[in-house]
Amino acid sequence: MSHAPQIRIPATYMRGGTSKGVFFRLDDLPQAARAPGAARDALLMRVIGSPDPYGKQIDGMGGATSSTSKTVIVSKSSRPDHDVDYLFGQVAIDKAFVDWSGNCGNLSAAVGPFAIASGLVDPARVPRDGIAIVRIWQANIAKTIIAHVPMTDGAVQEAGDFELDGVTFPAAEVQLEFMDPAAEEEGAGGAMFPTGNLVDELEVPGVGTLKATMINAGIPTIFVEAAAIGYTGAELQDAINGDDKALAMFETIRAHGALRMGLIQSLDQIATRQHTPKVAFVAPPADYVASSGKPVKAGDVDLLVRAMSMGKLHHAMMGTAAVAIGTAAAIPGTLVNLAAGGGERQSVRFGHPSGTLRVGAEAARVDGAWTVTKAVMSRSARVLMEGAVRVPGG
């Protein structure tokens, strides 16, 4: 009996923000996987090690969490005024699918460095020393991201003293600008607030009627009040991720919110849309101890936010959800803004399970509707390993 040899595919394993994933140049993928479809999905699932009924992804590159079950495909952009196109695939852990419905804000920080190191950015646009401006087309959500990548001696600078809660070691700072971040989701009409309201009454069977801010910015997100669902907003992962009843409640909220936002047409469709929308709960500032043991004082933050990702409480904060938080905080009257004390603001520092994060947003009211020109935050990125991944032939 003959056995096909493993296929070798050039790849780079990178950390971006508080996530990590496998990065590919589009042209390095096998021919059948260069276009969207079943072949591409099958390849990426096999690279990551999914679906895995054990939930460990032992036979792949995944780390068995939503933050580490990620893939990225980058190519030179054919769009004017952009350097590269960036496509993000969130690989389900125990199910056989790849969710292409949203962006990963954390891994966005690694796209610019990867693109420069991979020769995908015109060398004439990359300074030997200083800051390289990489113009990224985020293909999942059809938005522009501007990455400010530090360069030293003609190479991407990775070492530095920028500290990011949720990441153990310091690194070089990569500033990201998410331009016009209100997502153009199918069914939402491109509206930042698809229901037309800053706050809605969301009926959730078995839970009750909750006040909710449902926003399309960075990533579609449903914000509810922590107190309304029995939490303080200071919870860490263990308080929720081991509670099956709580996880089921959040998934029910997510399904009914998605339906109200027009992202799905029936509740059963939520099962094939794990990545979006996100559910987050907010609370006013309070003292707590982060997962690292570091104390966070109420005076250090404007509000507390906890967010669910792929059915679990996230260990820090998704970058795209941070964009949603910053955008909602800048608009008076949203639940996020009210938890932060209300009023107009251009930036907000929020507490998450691993510590704190600051994000800025520029919001304005135009013709009676809210618009946000950009959201800004800093992350860091680093190459963890480069070379090639291997997958079984066939």
C-alpha positions as CSV (number, residue, x, y, z in Angstrom):
1,M,0.0,0.0,0.0
2,S,1.5,3.4,-1.1
3,H,1.4,6.4,1.1
4,A,1.4,10.0,-0.1
5,P,4.2,12.1,1.3
6,Q,3.4,15.2,3.4
7,I,2.9,18.5,1.5
8,R,5.4,21.2,2.6
9,I,4.0,24.8,2.6
10,P,6.1,27.9,3.4
11,A,4.6,29.6,6.4
12,T,5.4,31.9,9.4
13,Y,4.1,31.4,12.9
14,M,3.5,34.8,14.5
15,R,2.2,36.5,17.6
16,G,0.1,39.6,16.9
17,G,-1.2,41.4,20.0
18,T,-2.7,38.7,22.3
19,S,-3.2,36.2,19.6
20,K,-1.0,34.0,17.4
21,G,-1.6,32.3,14.1
22,V,-0.1,30.7,11.0
23,F,0.7,33.3,8.2
24,F,0.8,32.4,4.5
25,R,1.7,34.2,1.3
26,L,-1.2,33.6,-1.1
27,D,1.2,32.5,-3.8
28,D,2.8,29.9,-1.5
29,L,-0.5,27.9,-1.0
30,P,-1.2,24.9,-3.2
31,Q,-3.0,25.9,-6.3
32,A,-6.4,24.5,-5.2
33,A,-6.2,26.6,-2.0
34,R,-5.4,29.9,-3.6
35,A,-9.1,30.5,-4.2
36,P,-11.9,30.5,-1.5
37,G,-13.7,27.2,-1.1
38,A,-13.6,23.7,0.3
39,A,-10.0,23.0,-0.6
40,R,-8.7,26.1,1.2
41,D,-10.8,25.4,4.3
42,A,-9.7,21.8,4.4
43,L,-6.0,22.8,4.2
44,L,-6.2,25.4,6.9
45,M,-8.1,23.1,9.2
46,R,-5.5,20.4,8.8
47,V,-2.7,22.9,9.4
48,I,-4.3,24.0,12.7
49,G,-5.4,20.5,13.7
50,S,-9.2,20.7,13.4
51,P,-11.8,19.4,13.8
52,D,-10.5,17.8,17.1
53,P,-13.2,16.2,19.3
54,Y,-10.6,16.2,22.1
55,G,-10.5,20.0,21.9
56,K,-6.6,20.0,22.0
57,Q,-5.4,20.4,18.4
58,I,-2.5,18.2,19.2
59,D,-2.0,17.2,15.5
60,G,-1.7,20.7,14.3
61,M,-0.4,24.2,14.9
62,G,-3.4,25.4,16.9
63,G,-3.3,26.1,20.6
64,A,-6.9,24.9,21.4
65,T,-8.2,28.4,22.2
66,S,-9.9,31.0,20.1
67,S,-6.8,33.2,20.3
68,T,-4.5,30.5,18.9
69,S,-6.7,28.8,16.3
70,K,-6.1,31.4,13.6
71,T,-4.8,31.6,10.0
72,V,-3.8,34.6,7.8
73,I,-3.4,34.8,4.0
74,V,-1.5,37.9,2.7
75,S,-0.9,39.0,-0.9
76,K,0.1,42.0,-2.9
77,S,-2.9,44.3,-3.3
78,S,-4.4,45.1,-6.6
79,R,-6.3,47.9,-5.0
80,P,-5.1,51.5,-5.4
81,D,-3.4,53.1,-2.4
82,H,-3.0,49.7,-0.6
83,D,0.1,47.6,-0.2
84,V,-1.4,44.2,0.7
85,D,-4.6,42.3,1.0
86,Y,-5.1,40.5,4.3
87,L,-7.6,37.7,4.8
88,F,-8.3,36.2,8.2
89,G,-9.7,32.7,8.9
90,Q,-10.8,31.7,12.4
91,V,-10.6,27.9,12.5
92,A,-13.2,26.2,14.7
93,I,-11.6,23.8,17.2
94,D,-14.0,20.9,17.5
95,K,-16.1,21.5,14.3
96,A,-15.2,21.3,10.7
97,F,-15.4,24.9,9.4
98,V,-13.4,28.1,9.0
99,D,-15.2,31.3,9.8
100,W,-14.4,34.1,7.4
101,S,-17.1,36.5,8.7
102,G,-14.8,39.0,10.5
103,N,-11.3,40.3,11.1
104,C,-8.8,39.6,13.9
105,G,-7.6,43.0,15.3
106,N,-4.8,41.4,17.2
107,L,-3.3,39.6,14.3
108,S,-3.7,42.8,12.2
109,A,-0.6,44.0,14.1
110,A,1.5,41.2,12.6
111,V,0.3,41.7,9.0
112,G,2.5,44.8,8.3
113,P,5.7,43.2,9.7
114,F,4.9,39.9,7.8
115,A,4.3,41.8,4.6
116,I,7.5,43.7,4.8
117,A,9.6,40.7,5.7
118,S,8.0,38.6,2.9
119,G,8.8,41.2,0.2
120,L,5.1,42.1,-0.4
121,V,5.6,45.8,0.2
122,D,7.4,48.0,-2.4
123,P,10.9,48.5,-0.9
124,A,10.8,52.1,-2.0
125,R,8.1,52.6,0.6
126,V,10.0,51.0,3.5
127,P,12.6,53.2,5.2
128,R,15.8,51.7,6.5
129,D,15.2,53.3,9.9
130,G,12.1,54.9,11.3
131,I,8.4,54.0,10.7
132,A,7.1,52.1,7.7
133,I,3.5,52.9,6.8
134,V,1.8,49.7,5.5
135,R,-1.6,50.2,3.9
136,I,-3.6,47.0,4.4
137,W,-6.9,46.0,2.8
138,Q,-8.8,43.8,5.2
139,A,-10.6,41.6,2.8
140,N,-13.1,40.0,5.2
141,I,-14.8,43.2,6.1
142,A,-13.7,45.4,3.1
143,K,-11.9,48.0,5.3
144,T,-8.5,49.8,5.4
145,I,-6.0,49.3,8.2
146,I,-2.9,51.5,8.4
147,A,0.0,49.9,10.3
148,H,2.9,51.9,11.6
149,V,5.8,49.4,11.7
150,P,9.1,50.3,13.3
151,M,12.3,49.6,11.2
152,T,15.9,49.3,12.3
153,D,18.8,48.7,10.0
154,G,16.5,47.7,7.1
155,A,14.6,45.1,9.1
156,V,11.4,45.1,11.0
157,Q,12.1,46.0,14.6
158,E,10.6,43.4,17.0
159,A,12.3,44.1,20.3
160,G,11.2,47.1,22.4
161,D,9.8,48.2,25.7
162,F,6.1,48.4,24.8
163,E,4.1,46.4,27.3
164,L,0.7,44.9,26.4
165,D,-1.4,43.3,29.1
166,G,-2.0,39.7,28.2
167,V,1.4,39.3,26.7
168,T,4.2,38.4,29.1
169,F,7.2,40.1,27.4
170,P,7.7,43.6,26.1
171,A,8.2,44.2,22.3
172,A,8.2,47.0,19.8
173,E,5.0,49.0,19.5
174,V,2.9,48.7,16.3
175,Q,0.3,51.4,16.0
176,L,-2.9,50.5,14.1
177,E,-5.4,52.8,12.5
178,F,-8.7,51.1,11.7
179,M,-10.2,53.5,9.1
180,D,-14.0,54.0,8.8
181,P,-14.4,51.0,11.1
182,A,-18.2,50.6,11.0
183,A,-18.5,47.2,9.4
184,E,-20.5,46.8,6.2
185,E,-22.3,43.6,7.2
186,E,-24.8,41.9,5.0
187,G,-28.3,42.6,6.3
188,A,-27.1,45.6,8.4
189,G,-27.2,48.0,5.5
190,G,-23.8,49.3,6.4
191,A,-25.2,51.0,9.4
192,M,-23.1,51.4,12.6
193,F,-26.2,50.7,14.6
194,P,-28.2,48.3,12.5
195,T,-31.4,48.7,14.6
196,G,-31.2,52.4,14.4
197,N,-30.9,52.7,18.2
198,L,-28.0,53.3,20.6
199,V,-29.7,51.1,23.1
200,D,-32.3,48.4,22.4
201,E,-34.5,46.2,24.5
202,L,-33.4,42.7,23.5
203,E,-35.7,39.8,24.5
204,V,-33.7,36.7,25.2
205,P,-35.8,33.6,26.1
206,G,-34.7,32.1,29.5
207,V,-32.7,35.2,30.3
208,G,-35.2,38.1,30.1
209,T,-35.3,41.5,28.4
210,L,-31.9,43.1,28.4
211,K,-30.7,46.5,27.5
212,A,-28.3,46.1,24.6
213,T,-26.0,48.3,22.4
214,M,-25.6,46.5,19.1
215,I,-22.9,48.0,17.0
216,N,-21.0,47.3,13.8
217,A,-17.5,48.7,14.3
218,G,-14.4,46.7,14.1
219,I,-16.5,43.6,14.5
220,P,-20.3,43.2,15.1
221,T,-20.7,43.3,18.9
222,I,-23.6,43.0,21.3
223,F,-22.9,44.9,24.6
224,V,-25.0,44.2,27.7
225,E,-24.8,45.3,31.3
226,A,-22.8,43.0,33.6
227,A,-25.3,43.5,36.5
228,A,-28.2,42.5,34.3
229,I,-26.8,39.0,33.8
230,G,-25.5,38.5,37.3
231,Y,-21.9,39.6,36.9
232,T,-19.7,42.4,38.2
233,G,-17.6,42.9,35.1
234,A,-14.4,41.9,37.1
235,E,-14.7,38.2,36.2
236,L,-11.7,36.1,35.0
237,Q,-11.9,33.2,32.7
238,D,-12.5,30.5,35.3
239,A,-15.6,32.2,36.6
240,I,-17.4,31.6,33.2
241,N,-15.6,29.1,31.1
242,G,-16.3,26.2,33.4
243,D,-20.0,27.1,33.8
244,D,-21.9,25.4,31.0
245,K,-25.1,27.2,32.0
246,A,-23.4,30.6,31.6
247,L,-21.9,29.6,28.3
248,A,-25.3,28.6,27.0
249,M,-26.8,31.9,28.2
250,F,-24.2,33.9,26.3
251,E,-24.7,31.9,23.1
252,T,-28.5,32.5,23.4
253,I,-27.9,36.2,23.8
254,R,-25.5,36.1,20.8
255,A,-28.0,34.3,18.6
256,H,-30.9,36.6,19.4
257,G,-28.7,39.7,19.0
258,A,-27.4,38.5,15.7
259,L,-31.0,38.0,14.5
260,R,-31.9,41.5,15.6
261,M,-28.9,42.9,13.9
262,G,-29.8,41.2,10.6
263,L,-26.6,39.1,10.6
264,I,-28.6,35.9,10.4
265,Q,-32.1,35.2,9.1
266,S,-32.9,32.3,11.5
267,L,-31.6,31.3,14.9
268,D,-30.2,28.0,13.7
269,Q,-27.8,29.8,11.4
270,I,-25.7,31.0,14.4
271,A,-24.1,27.6,14.7
272,T,-22.2,28.2,11.5
273,R,-21.2,31.7,12.5
274,Q,-19.0,31.3,15.6
275,H,-16.7,34.3,15.0
276,T,-19.3,37.0,14.7
277,P,-21.0,38.7,16.4
278,K,-19.2,39.0,19.7
279,V,-21.0,39.4,23.1
280,A,-19.5,41.6,25.7
281,F,-20.6,42.9,29.1
282,V,-19.7,46.2,30.7
283,A,-19.6,47.7,34.2
284,P,-18.4,50.9,35.8
285,P,-14.8,50.9,37.2
286,A,-14.0,48.7,40.2
287,D,-10.9,47.2,41.8
288,Y,-9.9,43.7,40.8
289,V,-6.9,41.4,40.3
290,A,-5.9,40.5,36.8
291,S,-5.2,36.9,35.7
292,S,-1.4,37.7,36.1
293,G,-1.9,38.6,39.8
294,K,-1.5,42.3,38.9
295,P,-3.9,44.6,40.8
296,V,-6.1,46.9,38.7
297,K,-7.5,49.9,40.6
298,A,-10.8,51.5,39.7
299,G,-8.9,54.7,39.2
300,D,-6.8,53.1,36.5
301,V,-9.7,52.5,34.1
302,D,-12.8,54.2,32.7
303,L,-14.9,51.0,32.7
304,L,-14.7,47.2,32.8
305,V,-15.4,45.0,29.8
306,R,-15.4,41.3,29.4
307,A,-15.9,39.7,26.0
308,M,-16.8,36.2,24.7
309,S,-14.9,34.7,21.7
310,M,-15.8,31.4,20.0
311,G,-18.0,30.4,22.9
312,K,-15.5,31.2,25.7
313,L,-14.6,34.3,27.8
314,H,-11.5,35.8,26.2
315,H,-8.3,35.9,28.2
316,A,-7.7,39.6,27.4
317,M,-9.6,41.5,24.6
318,M,-10.0,40.9,20.9
319,G,-8.5,43.7,18.9
320,T,-11.6,44.1,16.8
321,A,-13.8,44.2,20.0
322,A,-11.5,46.9,21.3
323,V,-12.3,48.9,18.2
324,A,-16.0,48.4,19.0
325,I,-15.5,49.4,22.6
326,G,-13.6,52.6,21.6
327,T,-16.2,53.5,19.0
328,A,-19.2,52.9,21.3
329,A,-17.4,54.8,24.2
330,A,-17.1,57.8,21.9
331,I,-20.8,58.0,21.3
332,P,-22.9,59.5,24.2
333,G,-25.7,57.2,25.3
334,T,-24.4,53.8,24.4
335,L,-24.1,51.3,27.3
336,V,-20.3,51.4,26.9
337,N,-20.3,55.2,27.1
338,L,-22.6,55.2,30.1
339,A,-20.5,52.6,31.9
340,A,-17.5,54.9,31.4
341,G,-19.4,57.8,33.0
342,G,-21.1,59.3,29.9
343,G,-20.3,62.4,27.9
344,E,-18.1,62.9,24.9
345,R,-14.7,61.3,24.8
346,Q,-12.0,60.5,22.2
347,S,-10.4,57.7,24.0
348,V,-11.1,55.1,26.7
349,R,-9.1,52.8,29.0
350,F,-10.9,49.7,29.9
351,G,-10.1,46.8,32.2
352,H,-10.1,43.3,30.9
353,P,-9.2,39.9,32.4
354,S,-5.4,40.4,31.8
355,G,-5.2,44.1,32.6
356,T,-6.0,47.3,30.8
357,L,-6.0,48.7,27.3
358,R,-6.5,52.1,25.8
359,V,-8.2,52.7,22.5
360,G,-9.1,55.9,20.8
361,A,-11.9,56.7,18.3
362,E,-13.0,59.8,16.4
363,A,-16.8,60.0,16.3
364,A,-19.0,62.7,14.8
365,R,-22.7,63.1,14.0
366,V,-23.3,63.7,10.3
367,D,-26.8,64.3,9.0
368,G,-28.3,62.8,12.1
369,A,-26.3,59.6,12.0
370,W,-23.1,58.7,13.9
371,T,-19.9,58.1,11.9
372,V,-16.4,57.2,13.1
373,T,-13.5,58.1,10.8
374,K,-11.0,55.9,12.6
375,A,-10.1,54.0,15.7
376,V,-6.6,53.8,16.9
377,M,-4.8,51.4,19.3
378,S,-1.3,50.0,19.8
379,R,-0.2,46.4,19.7
380,S,3.0,44.5,19.2
381,A,4.0,41.6,17.0
382,R,6.8,39.0,16.7
383,V,7.9,36.1,14.5
384,L,7.8,32.9,16.6
385,M,8.9,30.5,13.9
386,E,9.4,30.5,10.2
387,G,9.9,27.9,7.5
388,A,7.2,25.5,6.4
389,V,4.2,23.7,7.8
390,R,3.5,20.1,6.7
391,V,0.2,18.5,6.0
392,P,-0.6,14.9,4.9
393,G,-0.8,14.6,1.2
394,G,-4.2,14.4,-0.4
